[in-house]
Amino acid sequence: MTDIEKLQNALVFHDFAARYMLDAVVAMLEATDFDATPAERHKARDVAKRDLQTAYRALEQAQIMKGVDG
């Protein structure tokens, strides 16, 4: 795989991570909605946690694709 291909693949993972980060922000806003029921808040927090974990894994993959350590 060439350096350009590695960079392109890393950018795909960065884009994926950014989308999940934005989804997590939306879920956190829903979790703090005063009109939401406690069950809806807990569900939104779970979604935010899952989205943040997915974003973190995508960033890790981006680093692997670029060949960055740490």
HELIX and SHEET records of a PDB file:
HELIX    1   1 ASP A    3  ALA A   31  1                                  29    
HELIX    2   2 PRO A   38  LYS A   66  1                                  29    
END                                                                             
